Amino acid sequence: MLLDRVQKQMLISSTEAKRLKKLGLVEGRYPNLYVTTSVAEMTGDKTDYIKNRAFDNQYYKNMIIQFLETYHSASRKEIDQLLLDKLSASLSEEQKRKKVGNLLTELSVTDGKIRNDGTKKQPIWKLV
């Protein structure tokens, strides 16, 4: 019954979530849980599993870099259009935008691969 609630994106208690995680039946961070690949395969929800599972950050960073290599610059709106629909379906729109912002910060501050040549309100991202 708990797995059914998870699949229907209904809230379960944190204790129940920990129990399902320990059994290897769900993934994700509470309360944004989704069934594991083995459960998805048994229930026929393989496409939902892939939509909910996030790729690693390097995948998204590479997409940004490839975009900048091709077009030489990008606004935040263009980067949002590039990435938002590829992020995990289990994230809210606000969480997706924050994730994109974190990726841009990592690429510019930590990795030093891109820089903002625009303003804070209207960034223009370019390769270093």
QUIDABEL-V598147 format. One record per helix or strand of 2 or more residues. SS is the DSSP state (alpha for helix, beta for strand). FROM is the first residue (numbers start at 1). LEN is the number of residues. Records with the same first field share a line. If there is no record, write none. Layout:
SS=FROM-LEN, FROM-LEN
This chain:
alpha=2-6, 14-9, 37-7, 46-7, 57-15, 76-11, 93-18
beta=26-4, 32-4, 74-2, 114-3, 124-4
